[in-house]
């Protein structure tokens, strides 16, 4: 029997990600989002070790620790927190509970796994059997050409930060771009459609666990945050109908993205932003297919792109794909722990907090914002923010408005106080809710 570990965190996406991490390492996981749920589960099925978030919706993690110690006086405890930081809290946890570890969010999931493994060694996981095909591989010759509601004209900032080969880090400043609306596709012979539902890419029981997949709805910000908080490397795959997109994460950072929409391929993206002409793209695509090279290499060879321009436009293309997902209100997602992003020579360098804020501001429509954050809601600063304010680049008016969020003013009153267009203020306020910097007053 694999050793049992209790993992408690009210961030459900982070809880799912940690659950998947421990299961893949050979543990059986009891996952709980609330303290009482955790104590009930531990009484029914005693764990060998517990990982506890300190601030939970119904009680403190320390109270959960007290309850566990009454059931099992010698159970090892590890605490994680996004609030109670600095050495004093860790010292208190170790002195009172003899805590085996104290992790401040964001933390590296692998380091947490290492600490757990030293205390309670995992059972060697069953060898995974590779499937005959990867049902979520977008690097295929099937390019979807359907109209995508998220593919409206998109404004992209002219500043992009990327990393390239040899640890090269570059902040490239170009003109602001507008990725034009996707033109209607010409009728083409039907390709094999992606009829299979979104699926994990290995055939073990752990990989088919429902807790690492679900409906997208409004979960994209929290899924990105889960990777950030656990500093995990892996993939977030999303599917809606025949359209598939994957966001690659490295150490918690979104660094690359791919799509099977033809309009989001690199060459087509260059035509949408006006960098190359359609006939130049057609010639380059033919040359690339004949020589089995990427379109970027062909364009470099022909002098249609400079190397720094390629880095710049790849970064913008990746941003465009990720931003487009903020416009999705349906579809399914799956989390996996593959590391394909490492092989990519050019990677986006953007903080997840800023990606979430800008994605919400760009793609969330007014009616969606009203559904998620009503005009009558009262907001207060969160007790457990997933991000710190210094990680968000606030405009002057945003900082001034944030100072007025005290739990007594409604969203309507805050919008009036900002003296800005309603949709802009509403998107800003909800973006801070999505970052858990603000929360609803209950």
C-alpha positions in Angstrom: 0.0 0.0 0.0 1.3 3.5 -0.9 1.8 5.8 2.1 -1.1 8.1 2.7 -0.6 11.9 2.8 -3.2 14.5 3.9 -3.0 17.7 1.8 -5.2 20.7 2.9 -5.5 24.0 1.0 -8.5 26.1 0.1 -7.0 27.0 -3.3 -8.7 24.1 -5.2 -6.5 24.3 -8.3 -3.3 24.3 -6.2 -4.8 21.4 -4.2 -5.4 19.5 -7.4 -1.9 20.2 -8.6 -0.2 19.1 -5.3 -2.5 16.0 -5.3 -1.3 15.1 -8.8 2.3 15.7 -7.8 2.2 13.4 -4.8 0.2 10.7 -6.6 2.7 10.7 -9.4 5.5 10.3 -6.8 3.8 7.2 -5.3 1.6 8.5 -2.5 -2.1 8.0 -1.8 -3.6 11.5 -1.2 -6.4 12.6 1.1 -7.2 16.1 -0.3 -9.3 18.6 1.6 -10.2 22.3 1.1 -11.5 22.9 4.6 -10.3 22.1 8.1 -13.3 20.0 9.2 -13.2 18.0 6.0 -9.6 17.3 6.6 -10.1 16.1 10.2 -13.1 13.9 9.2 -11.0 12.3 6.4 -8.1 11.7 8.7 -10.2 10.1 11.3 -11.7 7.7 8.8 -8.4 7.0 7.0 -5.3 8.1 9.1 -2.5 9.6 7.1 1.2 9.0 7.6 2.0 12.8 7.2 0.0 16.0 6.7 0.7 19.2 4.6 -1.5 22.0 6.0 -2.3 25.5 4.7 -2.4 27.8 7.8 -5.3 30.0 6.8 -8.4 28.0 5.8 -12.1 29.1 5.4 -13.4 27.5 8.5 -10.5 27.3 10.9 -6.7 27.9 11.1 -4.3 25.2 10.0 -2.9 25.2 13.5 -6.3 24.0 14.7 -6.3 21.2 12.2 -2.8 20.3 13.5 -4.2 20.2 17.0 -7.0 17.9 15.9 -4.6 15.6 14.0 -2.3 15.4 17.0 -5.2 14.3 19.2 -5.9 11.5 16.8 -2.2 10.7 16.0 0.2 12.3 18.5 3.3 11.6 16.4 2.0 12.5 12.9 4.6 14.6 11.0 3.3 18.1 10.0 4.4 20.4 7.3 2.8 23.9 7.0 2.3 26.1 3.9 1.2 29.7 3.9 0.7 32.8 1.8 0.2 35.1 4.7 2.2 34.2 7.8 5.7 34.8 6.5 9.1 35.7 7.9 11.2 33.5 10.2 9.2 34.1 13.4 6.2 32.1 12.2 8.3 29.2 11.0 10.1 29.2 14.4 6.8 29.1 16.2 5.5 26.2 14.0 8.7 24.3 14.7 8.7 24.9 18.5 5.0 24.2 19.1 4.4 21.5 16.6 7.9 20.2 15.8 7.0 21.0 12.1 9.1 19.1 9.6 8.8 22.0 7.1 7.4 25.5 6.6 6.8 26.7 3.0 5.9 30.2 2.0 3.9 30.6 -1.2 5.0 30.6 -3.9 7.2 27.6 -3.2 8.8 24.8 -5.3 6.5 21.8 -5.3 9.5 19.5 -5.9 11.2 20.8 -2.7 8.0 20.1 -0.7 8.0 16.6 -2.3 11.7 16.1 -1.2 10.9 17.0 2.4 8.0 14.7 2.5 10.0 11.9 0.9 12.7 12.1 3.6 10.1 11.7 6.4 7.8 9.2 4.7 9.5 7.5 1.7 7.1 7.0 -1.2 6.2 3.6 -2.7 7.9 3.3 -6.0 5.2 4.3 -8.6 4.1 1.8 -11.2 5.9 2.3 -14.5 3.8 4.3 -16.8 2.8 2.8 -20.2 3.1 5.3 -23.0 -0.1 5.5 -25.1 -0.2 4.8 -28.8 -0.7 8.5 -29.5 -0.9 11.7 -27.6 -4.5 12.9 -27.8 -3.5 16.4 -26.8 -0.6 17.0 -29.2 -1.2 20.1 -31.2 2.0 19.7 -33.2 0.1 17.9 -35.9 -0.7 18.5 -39.6 -4.4 19.1 -38.7 -4.9 22.9 -38.5 -8.3 24.0 -37.5 -9.7 26.8 -39.7 -13.0 27.5 -38.0 -13.9 31.0 -36.8 -13.0 31.4 -33.2 -15.1 33.9 -31.1 -11.9 34.8 -29.1 -10.1 35.8 -32.2 -11.2 39.4 -32.5 -8.7 42.2 -33.2 -6.3 42.3 -30.2 -4.1 45.1 -29.1 -0.6 44.0 -28.0 1.9 46.2 -26.1 5.0 47.0 -28.0 7.3 45.9 -25.1 8.1 42.2 -24.9 10.5 40.4 -22.6 11.8 37.0 -23.7 14.6 34.6 -23.0 16.6 32.8 -25.7 19.3 30.3 -26.1 22.4 30.7 -23.9 20.4 32.3 -21.1 19.9 35.4 -23.2 17.4 37.7 -21.7 16.1 40.5 -23.9 13.5 43.3 -23.4 12.6 44.3 -26.9 10.7 47.5 -27.6 8.7 47.7 -30.8 5.6 49.4 -32.0 2.3 48.5 -30.5 0.7 45.7 -32.5 -2.9 45.0 -33.5 -3.4 41.4 -34.4 -6.2 41.9 -36.9 -9.4 39.9 -37.0 -9.1 36.4 -38.5 -10.4 36.5 -42.1 -12.9 33.8 -43.1 -11.1 30.7 -44.1 -11.4 29.4 -47.7 -13.1 26.1 -48.0 -10.5 23.3 -47.8 -10.6 19.5 -47.8 -11.8 18.3 -44.4 -9.0 17.2 -42.1 -9.4 14.5 -39.4 -11.2 16.3 -36.6 -10.2 16.1 -33.0 -13.3 14.1 -32.0 -11.8 12.7 -28.8 -12.5 14.6 -25.6 -9.6 16.3 -23.8 -7.5 13.6 -22.1 -4.3 13.1 -20.1 -1.3 11.7 -21.9 -0.5 8.5 -19.9 -2.4 5.4 -19.2 -2.1 5.1 -15.4 -4.8 5.5 -12.9 -3.2 8.6 -11.4 -3.2 10.4 -14.8 -6.8 9.7 -15.3 -7.7 11.2 -11.9 -10.6 13.6 -12.3 -9.0 16.1 -10.0 -6.5 17.2 -12.6 -9.1 18.0 -15.3 -12.4 19.8 -15.4 -14.5 22.4 -17.1 -12.7 25.7 -17.9 -15.5 28.2 -17.2 -13.8 31.1 -15.3 -11.0 29.0 -13.9 -8.1 30.2 -16.1 -6.7 32.8 -13.6 -6.7 30.2 -10.8 -5.1 27.5 -12.9 -2.3 29.9 -13.9 -1.9 30.8 -10.2 -1.7 27.1 -9.2 1.4 26.7 -11.3 2.8 29.9 -9.9 2.3 29.0 -6.2 3.8 25.6 -6.6 6.6 26.8 -9.0 5.7 23.8 -11.1 6.7 22.8 -14.6 4.1 21.3 -16.9 1.3 22.0 -19.3 -2.2 23.4 -19.2 -4.1 21.9 -22.1 -7.5 23.5 -23.1 -10.0 22.3 -25.6 -13.2 23.7 -27.0 -14.8 21.7 -29.8 -12.0 21.1 -32.4 -9.8 23.9 -31.1 -6.9 22.9 -28.8 -4.4 25.2 -27.1 -1.6 24.4 -24.7 0.2 26.7 -22.3 3.6 25.6 -21.2 4.9 26.5 -17.7 8.5 26.4 -16.4 9.0 26.8 -12.7 5.6 28.4 -12.4 6.1 30.9 -15.2 4.0 30.7 -18.4 6.7 30.6 -21.1 5.3 29.2 -24.3 1.9 28.3 -26.0 0.7 26.5 -29.0 -2.6 26.2 -30.8 -4.0 24.2 -33.6 -5.9 27.2 -35.0 -4.3 27.9 -38.4 -4.6 31.7 -37.7 -2.4 31.4 -34.6 0.5 29.7 -36.3 3.6 31.8 -36.3 3.5 32.7 -40.1 -0.2 33.5 -40.1 0.3 35.6 -36.9 3.0 37.6 -38.8 0.5 38.4 -41.6 -2.2 39.4 -39.1 0.2 42.0 -37.5 1.3 43.2 -41.0 4.9 42.0 -40.7 4.9 39.9 -43.9 2.5 39.6 -46.9 0.3 36.6 -47.6 2.3 35.7 -50.8 5.5 35.8 -48.8 4.0 33.5 -46.2 2.9 31.0 -48.9 6.3 30.9 -50.4 8.0 30.5 -47.0 5.6 27.7 -46.0 6.3 25.8 -49.2 10.1 26.1 -48.6 9.7 25.1 -45.0 7.7 22.0 -45.9 10.2 21.0 -48.5 13.2 21.3 -46.2 11.4 20.3 -43.0 12.2 23.6 -41.2 10.2 26.0 -39.1 8.7 29.0 -40.8 10.8 31.4 -38.7 14.1 29.8 -39.9 13.0 30.3 -43.6 12.0 33.9 -43.0 15.4 34.6 -41.3 17.2 33.0 -44.3 15.2 35.2 -46.7 15.8 38.4 -44.8 12.2 38.9 -44.0 12.9 38.7 -40.3 15.9 39.6 -38.1 16.8 37.4 -35.2 15.7 39.9 -32.6 12.5 40.4 -34.6 11.8 36.7 -34.4 12.2 36.7 -30.7 9.9 39.7 -30.5 7.2 38.3 -32.6 7.4 34.8 -31.1 6.8 36.4 -27.7 3.9 38.4 -29.0 2.4 35.3 -30.7 2.6 33.3 -27.4 1.0 36.2 -25.5 -1.7 36.4 -28.1 -2.6 32.7 -27.7 -2.6 32.9 -23.9 -4.7 36.1 -23.9 -7.2 34.5 -26.3 -8.0 31.8 -23.7 -9.3 34.5 -21.3 -12.2 35.0 -23.8 -13.3 31.3 -23.4 -16.2 30.7 -21.0 -16.6 27.0 -21.9 -14.3 24.1 -22.8 -12.3 21.6 -20.8 -8.8 21.6 -19.3 -6.2 19.1 -18.2 -3.0 19.6 -16.2 0.1 17.4 -16.9 3.7 17.5 -15.8 5.6 17.2 -19.0 8.6 19.4 -19.8 8.4 20.2 -23.4 8.9 23.9 -22.8 12.6 23.4 -22.0 13.3 22.5 -25.6 11.9 25.8 -26.9 14.7 28.2 -27.9 12.5 31.3 -27.3 10.4 31.7 -24.2 8.1 34.4 -22.9 9.2 36.2 -19.7 6.1 37.7 -18.1 4.9 37.6 -14.5 1.7 35.5 -14.1 0.0 38.4 -12.2 0.4 40.8 -15.0 -0.7 38.2 -17.5 -3.9 37.6 -15.6 -4.6 41.3 -15.1 -4.1 42.2 -18.8 -6.0 39.1 -19.9 -9.0 40.1 -17.9 -8.9 43.7 -19.0 -8.5 42.7 -22.7 -11.0 39.8 -23.0 -13.6 39.8 -20.2 -16.8 41.3 -21.6 -19.0 43.6 -19.4 -21.8 41.0 -19.0 -19.3 38.4 -17.8 -17.8 40.9 -15.3 -21.2 41.6 -13.9 -21.9 37.9 -13.4 -18.6 37.4 -11.6 -18.7 40.7 -9.6 -22.0 42.4 -9.1 -22.5 46.1 -8.7 -23.8 45.5 -5.1 -20.8 43.5 -3.9 -18.6 44.9 -1.2 -14.8 44.3 -1.5 -12.1 44.1 1.2 -8.3 43.4 1.0 -7.8 39.7 1.1 -6.3 38.0 4.2 -4.5 35.5 2.0 -3.4 37.1 -1.4 -1.9 34.9 -4.0 0.2 37.8 -5.2 1.7 40.9 -3.7 0.8 44.4 -4.8 4.4 45.1 -5.9 4.0 42.3 -8.5 1.2 44.2 -10.2 2.0 47.4 -12.2 -0.8 49.7 -11.0 -1.7 52.9 -12.8 -2.0 56.0 -10.6 -5.8 56.0 -10.6 -5.8 52.3 -9.8 -3.6 52.8 -6.8 -5.8 55.7 -5.6 -9.0 53.6 -6.0 -7.5 50.6 -4.2 -6.9 52.8 -1.2 -10.7 53.3 -1.1 -11.5 49.6 -0.9 -12.5 49.2 2.7 -15.5 46.9 2.7 -18.0 49.7 3.0 -18.2 50.9 -0.6 -20.0 48.8 -3.2 -18.6 48.1 -6.7 -21.0 50.8 -8.0 -19.6 53.4 -5.6 -16.0 52.4 -6.4 -16.7 52.8 -10.2 -18.2 56.2 -9.5 -15.2 57.2 -7.4 -12.7 56.2 -10.1 -14.2 58.6 -12.7 -13.2 56.2 -15.4 -15.4 54.2 -17.9 -17.4 51.5 -16.1 -16.0 48.6 -18.0 -12.4 49.6 -17.4 -12.9 50.0 -13.6 -15.0 46.8 -13.3 -12.3 44.8 -15.1 -9.6 46.2 -12.9 -11.5 45.4 -9.7 -12.3 41.8 -10.8 -8.7 41.3 -11.9 -7.6 42.0 -8.3 -10.2 39.5 -7.0 -8.8 36.9 -9.4 -5.4 37.5 -7.9 -6.9 37.2 -4.4 -5.6 40.6 -3.6 -9.2 41.6 -3.0 -12.1 39.4 -1.9 -15.8 39.8 -1.3 -16.9 41.0 2.1 -19.3 38.3 3.5 
